[in-house]
Amino acid sequence: MTPQRPGFNTSQTDARVDLWRIQTGALVIIAFAVVLFLLVQARFILISLATAIILFSLTSSVINFIARQHFGPFRVPNFVASIVALLLIATGLLTLSGILLAQLNTVLVTTLTYAERAPVALASLFAWMGEDTQASVLNALQSVEVTGYIRTAASGAGNVTQAAVLVILFVGFLFAERIWFGTKLTNFVGDPAQAERVGKIINSIIRRVNYYLLVKTAVSAITGAMVFVVAQYFNLQLAVAIGVLTFVLNYIPNVGSIIATGMIALVAHVELGDPTTTAVIFVVAGMIQFINGSVIDPMLMGRALRLSSFGILLSLAFWGAVWGIPGMFLSVPIMVMMLVVCSHVPALRPIAILLSREGLPESEKMLDATERDLFGQG
């Protein structure tokens, strides 16, 4: 009988473990590639759906608040509150889409008007580097096909109304089925206690995203109004458009405020042609962005989000690459969702530690603190 070689079983087991790890890694890579492909190919529908879910979660507390109101002995029915909320969302989305399209149209028409003056004005910013550098910059700017970029921007702006209509439809169906969410969740999970825990996790995500959006909207509106006042004071033709675009761009974390500040300085230099006035406008707009974005915004946010700044940049870069500008707007809400979910899944908790600001992800005790809605009701 042939004696068994020492260590044969151990070597065979190690080989199987290595093979299993290789197969698992390959499957993870393939799954990530498939998901990424689907995210890119179905971006329009997925962006509209993500926006609809955020709006639905944002108005859930409003619906509950309306449904709790009494008019004498009568109480507002749930379906009436849902219809009112849907009408408010539809009106708000269509109005916002109209305002954005109108201001974008103004910007595009003005860009065509300044198409000849803009290269000379921008090239003059490099005069301090010498005439050769200024001439090279001027030649490079004059070779840019402005018309092509304007057509692309106009075609992209045309999708705003389509997206708004699709979002309204998604939100309407979510409102129609919201009364059965609890039953569906319990039947899907199969365990009432586990379903209650999942419901608390979802409620935590909704509350944190809602708080972020409310604070961001307030700070962005104040910033846009202050920038509009500055632009109006210096008699800039695009003062209204600059204020509206500043409000919108401030939803993009970190990068949006930089783009908005550079935008008002660029418009001022092209319109006025005075470097001193441009510098003053740039400094004032930069101070407004710094105070509102670096002082007031973090003070109001407090510890509600506790997101890593580096993680926000990574999320911004990833979703910007996958979904473009809409992905940048959705990057923080998606990151909040990932932080809360990973905090309560033991296998994913290391990811939550990396995403959190102080390395302290959400604990189980924090779930009980988020059971009340934005109006303080359970």
Kinemage of the C-alpha trace (Angstrom):
@kinemage 1
@onewidth
@group {chain A} dominant
@subgroup {mainchain}
@vectorlist {calphas} color= white
{ca met a 1} P 0.000 0.000 0.000
{ca thr a 2} L 1.497 3.323 -1.093
{ca pro a 3} L 2.047 5.657 1.858
{ca gln a 4} L 0.338 9.052 1.593
{ca arg a 5} L 2.738 11.919 1.151
{ca pro a 6} L 2.847 14.258 4.110
{ca gly a 7} L 1.111 17.599 3.455
{ca phe a 8} L -0.706 16.340 0.361
{ca asn a 9} L -4.182 17.159 1.715
{ca thr a 10} L -3.033 20.542 2.970
{ca ser a 11} L -1.557 21.488 -0.409
{ca gln a 12} L -4.676 20.346 -2.204
{ca thr a 13} L -6.888 22.353 0.156
{ca asp a 14} L -4.736 25.474 -0.303
{ca ala a 15} L -4.941 25.080 -4.058
{ca arg a 16} L -8.722 24.834 -3.915
{ca val a 17} L -8.919 27.912 -1.673
{ca asp a 18} L -6.691 29.872 -4.086
{ca leu a 19} L -8.809 28.755 -7.030
{ca trp a 20} L -11.984 29.766 -5.180
{ca arg a 21} L -10.528 33.204 -4.433
{ca ile a 22} L -9.537 33.693 -8.071
{ca gln a 23} L -12.999 32.663 -9.261
{ca thr a 24} L -14.684 34.938 -6.705
{ca gly a 25} L -12.492 37.880 -7.708
{ca ala a 26} L -13.213 37.271 -11.391
{ca leu a 27} L -16.967 37.088 -10.730
{ca val a 28} L -16.845 40.333 -8.722
{ca ile a 29} L -15.011 42.089 -11.571
{ca ile a 30} L -17.481 40.753 -14.157
{ca ala a 31} L -20.465 41.753 -12.004
{ca phe a 32} L -19.046 45.269 -11.521
{ca ala a 33} L -18.480 45.612 -15.272
{ca val a 34} L -22.051 44.467 -16.033
{ca val a 35} L -23.540 46.850 -13.451
{ca leu a 36} L -21.418 49.719 -14.756
{ca phe a 37} L -22.534 48.952 -18.326
{ca leu a 38} L -26.194 48.971 -17.265
{ca leu a 39} L -25.731 52.222 -15.313
{ca val a 40} L -24.339 53.928 -18.414
{ca gln a 41} L -26.779 52.480 -20.933
{ca ala a 42} L -29.910 53.152 -18.860
{ca arg a 43} L -28.681 56.434 -17.421
{ca phe a 44} L -31.701 58.552 -18.439
{ca ile a 45} L -34.246 56.225 -16.820
{ca leu a 46} L -32.075 55.536 -13.756
{ca ile a 47} L -31.381 59.243 -13.163
{ca ser a 48} L -35.101 60.006 -13.421
{ca leu a 49} L -35.926 57.117 -11.080
{ca ala a 50} L -33.297 58.171 -8.520
{ca thr a 51} L -34.600 61.748 -8.626
{ca ala a 52} L -38.184 60.508 -8.224
{ca ile a 53} L -37.242 58.398 -5.185
{ca ile a 54} L -35.502 61.370 -3.562
{ca leu a 55} L -38.484 63.646 -4.204
{ca phe a 56} L -40.855 60.972 -2.927
{ca ser a 57} L -38.860 60.560 0.284
{ca leu a 58} L -38.641 64.323 0.671
{ca thr a 59} L -42.422 64.717 0.450
{ca ser a 60} L -43.371 61.673 2.541
{ca ser a 61} L -43.179 63.736 5.723
{ca val a 62} L -45.215 66.483 4.036
{ca ile a 63} L -47.898 63.959 3.089
{ca asn a 64} L -48.064 62.639 6.644
{ca phe a 65} L -48.273 66.207 7.952
{ca ile a 66} L -51.142 67.072 5.591
{ca ala a 67} L -52.945 63.821 6.428
{ca arg a 68} L -52.815 64.691 10.153
{ca gln a 69} L -54.609 68.006 9.673
{ca his a 70} L -58.183 68.369 10.935
{ca phe a 71} L -60.840 70.756 9.652
{ca gly a 72} L -63.397 70.579 12.413
{ca pro a 73} L -64.493 66.955 12.721
{ca phe a 74} L -63.022 66.078 9.313
{ca arg a 75} L -59.523 64.770 8.699
{ca val a 76} L -57.654 65.010 5.388
{ca pro a 77} L -57.694 61.567 3.713
{ca asn a 78} L -54.350 60.016 2.805
{ca phe a 79} L -55.102 59.901 -0.923
{ca val a 80} L -56.021 63.603 -0.912
{ca ala a 81} L -52.719 64.444 0.784
{ca ser a 82} L -50.876 62.344 -1.821
{ca ile a 83} L -52.663 64.095 -4.693
{ca val a 84} L -51.877 67.521 -3.232
{ca ala a 85} L -48.214 66.583 -2.800
{ca leu a 86} L -48.034 65.212 -6.354
{ca leu a 87} L -49.567 68.405 -7.758
{ca leu a 88} L -47.055 70.486 -5.800
{ca ile a 89} L -44.144 68.384 -7.097
{ca ala a 90} L -45.416 68.540 -10.681
{ca thr a 91} L -45.888 72.308 -10.484
{ca gly a 92} L -42.479 72.797 -8.890
{ca leu a 93} L -40.625 70.585 -11.388
{ca leu a 94} L -42.270 72.111 -14.450
{ca thr a 95} L -41.747 75.646 -13.125
{ca leu a 96} L -38.101 74.945 -12.287
{ca ser a 97} L -37.587 73.361 -15.712
{ca gly a 98} L -39.085 76.420 -17.396
{ca ile a 99} L -36.870 78.792 -15.391
{ca leu a 100} L -33.732 76.768 -16.144
{ca leu a 101} L -34.542 76.552 -19.851
{ca ala a 102} L -35.253 80.286 -20.023
{ca gln a 103} L -31.990 81.187 -18.303
{ca leu a 104} L -29.994 78.693 -20.374
{ca asn a 105} L -31.524 80.180 -23.505
{ca thr a 106} L -30.467 83.636 -22.327
{ca val a 107} L -26.930 82.405 -21.671
{ca leu a 108} L -26.697 80.715 -25.083
{ca val a 109} L -28.009 83.776 -26.960
{ca thr a 110} L -25.635 86.056 -25.056
{ca thr a 111} L -22.752 83.662 -25.752
{ca leu a 112} L -23.398 83.991 -29.476
{ca thr a 113} L -23.475 87.773 -29.087
{ca tyr a 114} L -20.132 87.785 -27.269
{ca ala a 115} L -18.569 85.065 -29.431
{ca glu a 116} L -16.215 87.570 -31.094
{ca arg a 117} L -15.421 89.632 -27.979
{ca ala a 118} L -14.878 86.710 -25.615
{ca pro a 119} L -11.583 85.368 -27.107
{ca val a 120} L -9.967 88.807 -27.022
{ca ala a 121} L -11.158 89.446 -23.459
{ca leu a 122} L -9.947 86.060 -22.233
{ca ala a 123} L -6.616 86.333 -24.018
{ca ser a 124} L -6.011 89.705 -22.336
{ca leu a 125} L -5.858 87.859 -18.993
{ca phe a 126} L -2.538 86.375 -20.147
{ca ala a 127} L -1.018 89.725 -21.194
{ca trp a 128} L 1.294 89.663 -18.155
{ca met a 129} L 2.982 86.556 -19.607
{ca gly a 130} L 4.035 88.361 -22.773
{ca glu a 131} L 2.632 89.204 -26.184
{ca asp a 132} L 3.585 85.818 -27.674
{ca thr a 133} L 1.643 83.949 -24.990
{ca gln a 134} L -1.350 86.258 -25.375
{ca ala a 135} L -1.330 85.747 -29.154
{ca ser a 136} L -1.099 81.964 -28.755
{ca val a 137} L -4.026 81.908 -26.352
{ca leu a 138} L -6.050 84.127 -28.682
{ca asn a 139} L -5.390 81.829 -31.652
{ca ala a 140} L -6.354 78.783 -29.584
{ca leu a 141} L -9.607 80.388 -28.407
{ca gln a 142} L -10.544 81.572 -31.901
{ca ser a 143} L -10.120 78.036 -33.225
{ca val a 144} L -12.783 76.709 -30.817
{ca glu a 145} L -16.067 75.866 -32.555
{ca val a 146} L -18.488 77.704 -30.265
{ca thr a 147} L -21.541 76.846 -32.372
{ca gly a 148} L -21.026 73.124 -31.900
{ca tyr a 149} L -20.876 73.447 -28.117
{ca ile a 150} L -24.001 75.607 -28.136
{ca arg a 151} L -25.900 72.999 -30.156
{ca thr a 152} L -24.819 70.291 -27.717
{ca ala a 153} L -25.901 72.393 -24.740
{ca ala a 154} L -29.236 73.193 -26.388
{ca ser a 155} L -29.949 69.517 -27.147
{ca gly a 156} L -29.065 68.582 -23.568
{ca ala a 157} L -31.320 71.303 -22.202
{ca gly a 158} L -34.197 69.899 -24.240
{ca asn a 159} L -34.049 66.694 -22.167
{ca val a 160} L -34.838 68.609 -18.982
{ca thr a 161} L -38.574 68.769 -19.713
{ca gln a 162} L -38.697 65.090 -20.712
{ca ala a 163} L -36.909 64.120 -17.513
{ca ala a 164} L -39.292 66.271 -15.447
{ca val a 165} L -42.343 64.530 -16.959
{ca leu a 166} L -40.805 61.080 -16.363
{ca val a 167} L -39.969 61.983 -12.756
{ca ile a 168} L -43.557 63.131 -12.178
{ca leu a 169} L -44.855 59.788 -13.504
{ca phe a 170} L -42.469 57.828 -11.260
{ca val a 171} L -43.426 59.864 -8.203
{ca gly a 172} L -47.122 59.410 -8.989
{ca phe a 173} L -46.810 55.614 -9.048
{ca leu a 174} L -44.755 55.674 -5.837
{ca phe a 175} L -47.484 57.723 -4.133
{ca ala a 176} L -50.130 55.287 -5.405
{ca glu a 177} L -48.351 52.313 -3.784
{ca arg a 178} L -46.961 53.912 -0.638
{ca ile a 179} L -49.724 52.537 1.610
{ca trp a 180} L -48.631 48.965 0.810
{ca phe a 181} L -44.905 49.477 1.343
{ca gly a 182} L -45.021 48.134 4.912
{ca thr a 183} L -46.908 44.982 3.907
{ca lys a 184} L -44.611 44.373 0.936
{ca leu a 185} L -41.514 44.842 3.090
{ca thr a 186} L -42.757 42.391 5.738
{ca asn a 187} L -43.674 39.762 3.148
{ca phe a 188} L -40.424 40.275 1.259
{ca val a 189} L -38.194 39.902 4.318
{ca gly a 190} L -40.311 37.186 5.899
{ca asp a 191} L -39.468 38.157 9.493
{ca pro a 192} L -41.499 40.985 11.103
{ca ala a 193} L -38.640 41.936 13.456
{ca gln a 194} L -36.133 42.035 10.608
{ca ala a 195} L -38.618 43.953 8.448
{ca glu a 196} L -38.960 46.539 11.231
{ca arg a 197} L -35.166 46.911 11.356
{ca val a 198} L -34.979 47.326 7.570
{ca gly a 199} L -37.753 49.926 7.816
{ca lys a 200} L -35.730 51.855 10.386
{ca ile a 201} L -32.688 51.765 8.094
{ca ile a 202} L -34.767 53.101 5.188
{ca asn a 203} L -36.218 55.787 7.450
{ca ser a 204} L -32.710 56.779 8.538
{ca ile a 205} L -31.656 57.152 4.895
{ca ile a 206} L -34.749 59.216 4.077
{ca arg a 207} L -34.306 61.521 7.067
{ca arg a 208} L -30.604 62.177 6.420
{ca val a 209} L -31.099 62.778 2.697
{ca asn a 210} L -34.054 65.079 3.394
{ca tyr a 211} L -32.087 67.069 5.950
{ca tyr a 212} L -29.174 67.415 3.527
{ca leu a 213} L -31.443 68.601 0.715
{ca leu a 214} L -33.298 71.113 2.903
{ca val a 215} L -30.078 72.638 4.263
{ca lys a 216} L -28.443 72.614 0.832
{ca thr a 217} L -31.481 74.273 -0.745
{ca ala a 218} L -31.546 77.030 1.875
{ca val a 219} L -27.802 77.721 1.639
{ca ser a 220} L -27.839 77.564 -2.188
{ca ala a 221} L -30.791 79.967 -2.366
{ca ile a 222} L -29.039 82.461 -0.080
{ca thr a 223} L -25.810 82.149 -2.087
{ca gly a 224} L -27.596 82.572 -5.413
{ca ala a 225} L -29.482 85.643 -4.144
{ca met a 226} L -26.288 87.278 -2.838
{ca val a 227} L -24.415 86.596 -6.084
{ca phe a 228} L -27.367 88.032 -8.040
{ca val a 229} L -27.198 91.221 -5.936
{ca val a 230} L -23.467 91.525 -6.676
{ca ala a 231} L -24.003 90.991 -10.410
{ca gln a 232} L -26.894 93.442 -10.443
{ca tyr a 233} L -24.817 96.042 -8.586
{ca phe a 234} L -22.182 95.930 -11.334
{ca asn a 235} L -24.896 96.023 -14.043
{ca leu a 236} L -24.071 92.638 -15.550
{ca gln a 237} L -26.457 91.672 -18.312
{ca leu a 238} L -26.640 88.041 -17.144
{ca ala a 239} L -27.300 88.864 -13.479
{ca val a 240} L -30.481 86.755 -13.243
{ca ala a 241} L -28.936 83.825 -15.113
{ca ile a 242} L -25.821 83.965 -12.914
{ca gly a 243} L -27.939 83.908 -9.759
{ca val a 244} L -30.029 80.945 -10.950
{ca leu a 245} L -27.021 78.953 -12.163
{ca thr a 246} L -25.183 79.681 -8.898
{ca phe a 247} L -28.158 78.265 -6.986
{ca val a 248} L -28.139 75.120 -9.122
{ca leu a 249} L -24.348 74.626 -9.163
{ca asn a 250} L -24.108 74.838 -5.374
{ca tyr a 251} L -25.814 71.431 -5.171
{ca ile a 252} L -22.606 69.962 -6.627
{ca pro a 253} L -20.314 69.516 -3.594
{ca asn a 254} L -16.969 71.325 -3.577
{ca val a 255} L -16.694 71.753 -7.343
{ca gly a 256} L -19.958 73.628 -7.943
{ca ser a 257} L -19.002 76.701 -5.916
{ca ile a 258} L -15.661 76.941 -7.740
{ca ile a 259} L -17.379 76.772 -11.132
{ca ala a 260} L -19.956 79.374 -10.074
{ca thr a 261} L -17.266 81.787 -8.859
{ca gly a 262} L -15.237 81.384 -12.037
{ca met a 263} L -18.388 81.822 -14.128
{ca ile a 264} L -19.329 85.229 -12.679
{ca ala a 265} L -15.720 86.443 -12.994
{ca leu a 266} L -15.566 85.281 -16.626
{ca val a 267} L -18.872 86.941 -17.514
{ca ala a 268} L -17.802 90.156 -15.780
{ca his a 269} L -14.526 90.305 -17.665
{ca val a 270} L -16.178 89.633 -21.029
{ca glu a 271} L -18.944 92.208 -20.455
{ca leu a 272} L -16.963 94.956 -18.693
{ca gly a 273} L -13.436 94.364 -19.942
{ca asp a 274} L -11.954 95.927 -16.793
{ca pro a 275} L -9.470 93.664 -14.931
{ca thr a 276} L -9.832 95.632 -11.689
{ca thr a 277} L -13.621 95.358 -11.613
{ca thr a 278} L -13.353 91.677 -12.553
{ca ala a 279} L -10.955 91.082 -9.669
{ca val a 280} L -13.310 92.839 -7.232
{ca ile a 281} L -16.290 90.757 -8.411
{ca phe a 282} L -14.219 87.579 -8.197
{ca val a 283} L -13.109 88.337 -4.632
{ca val a 284} L -16.599 89.288 -3.442
{ca ala a 285} L -18.197 86.203 -5.041
{ca gly a 286} L -15.420 84.014 -3.622
{ca met a 287} L -16.006 85.397 -0.119
{ca ile a 288} L -19.732 84.731 -0.421
{ca gln a 289} L -19.085 81.157 -1.505
{ca phe a 290} L -16.500 80.617 1.237
{ca ile a 291} L -18.664 81.967 4.072
{ca asn a 292} L -21.813 80.142 2.981
{ca gly a 293} L -20.105 76.918 1.918
{ca ser a 294} L -17.346 76.584 4.524
{ca val a 295} L -18.946 78.217 7.591
{ca ile a 296} L -22.755 78.313 7.416
{ca asp a 297} L -23.254 75.035 5.519
{ca pro a 298} L -21.121 72.844 7.853
{ca met a 299} L -22.616 74.593 10.903
{ca leu a 300} L -26.160 73.742 9.795
{ca met a 301} L -25.242 70.233 8.678
{ca gly a 302} L -23.511 69.458 11.967
{ca arg a 303} L -23.078 65.723 12.444
{ca ala a 304} L -26.148 64.819 10.405
{ca leu a 305} L -24.133 63.436 7.496
{ca arg a 306} L -20.660 62.748 8.875
{ca leu a 307} L -19.315 62.021 5.382
{ca ser a 308} L -15.638 61.867 4.512
{ca ser a 309} L -14.542 64.795 2.336
{ca phe a 310} L -12.278 62.516 0.317
{ca gly a 311} L -15.154 60.059 -0.062
{ca ile a 312} L -17.384 62.857 -1.347
{ca leu a 313} L -14.779 63.703 -4.005
{ca leu a 314} L -14.524 60.048 -5.046
{ca ser a 315} L -18.314 59.742 -5.220
{ca leu a 316} L -18.492 62.993 -7.186
{ca ala a 317} L -15.858 61.778 -9.669
{ca phe a 318} L -17.414 58.320 -10.091
{ca trp a 319} L -21.037 59.373 -10.560
{ca gly a 320} L -19.947 62.342 -12.667
{ca ala a 321} L -18.114 59.928 -14.990
{ca val a 322} L -21.077 57.510 -15.107
{ca trp a 323} L -24.067 59.878 -15.235
{ca gly a 324} L -22.484 63.225 -16.108
{ca ile a 325} L -23.728 66.417 -14.448
{ca pro a 326} L -26.896 64.777 -12.997
{ca gly a 327} L -24.637 62.209 -11.341
{ca met a 328} L -22.754 65.011 -9.606
{ca phe a 329} L -26.002 66.307 -8.112
{ca leu a 330} L -26.954 62.809 -6.919
{ca ser a 331} L -23.498 61.824 -5.632
{ca val a 332} L -24.020 62.919 -2.012
{ca pro a 333} L -27.520 61.368 -1.559
{ca ile a 334} L -26.200 58.101 -3.015
{ca met a 335} L -23.213 58.250 -0.664
{ca val a 336} L -25.508 58.855 2.329
{ca met a 337} L -27.497 55.763 1.353
{ca met a 338} L -24.320 53.682 1.051
{ca leu a 339} L -23.067 54.905 4.441
{ca val a 340} L -26.275 53.991 6.277
{ca val a 341} L -26.664 50.602 4.555
{ca cys a 342} L -23.029 49.603 5.029
{ca ser a 343} L -23.192 50.680 8.695
{ca his a 344} L -25.816 48.020 9.445
{ca val a 345} L -24.443 45.160 7.334
{ca pro a 346} L -21.579 43.508 9.289
{ca ala a 347} L -19.707 42.412 6.162
{ca leu a 348} L -19.829 45.948 4.704
{ca arg a 349} L -19.116 47.885 7.908
{ca pro a 350} L -15.431 48.510 6.929
{ca ile a 351} L -16.723 50.428 3.887
{ca ala a 352} L -18.936 52.542 6.177
{ca ile a 353} L -15.893 53.327 8.329
{ca leu a 354} L -14.037 54.582 5.244
{ca leu a 355} L -17.020 56.653 4.073
{ca ser a 356} L -17.639 58.293 7.466
{ca arg a 357} L -15.833 61.467 8.458
{ca glu a 358} L -14.447 60.386 11.828
{ca gly a 359} L -14.441 56.647 11.136
{ca leu a 360} L -17.604 56.313 13.267
{ca pro a 361} L -20.448 54.914 11.128
{ca glu a 362} L -24.058 54.858 12.241
{ca ser a 363} L -24.785 52.611 15.219
{ca glu a 364} L -27.913 50.632 16.027
{ca lys a 365} L -28.886 53.174 18.696
{ca met a 366} L -28.993 55.920 16.074
{ca leu a 367} L -31.815 54.133 14.246
{ca asp a 368} L -34.212 54.825 17.110
{ca ala a 369} L -33.298 58.523 16.955
{ca thr a 370} L -34.563 58.801 13.353
{ca glu a 371} L -38.051 57.397 13.845
{ca arg a 372} L -39.669 60.847 13.772
{ca asp a 373} L -40.276 62.770 10.573
{ca leu a 374} L -39.212 66.323 9.770
{ca phe a 375} L -42.243 67.695 11.629
{ca gly a 376} L -41.338 65.854 14.848
{ca gln a 377} L -44.043 63.198 14.504
{ca gly a 378} L -43.506 59.461 14.752
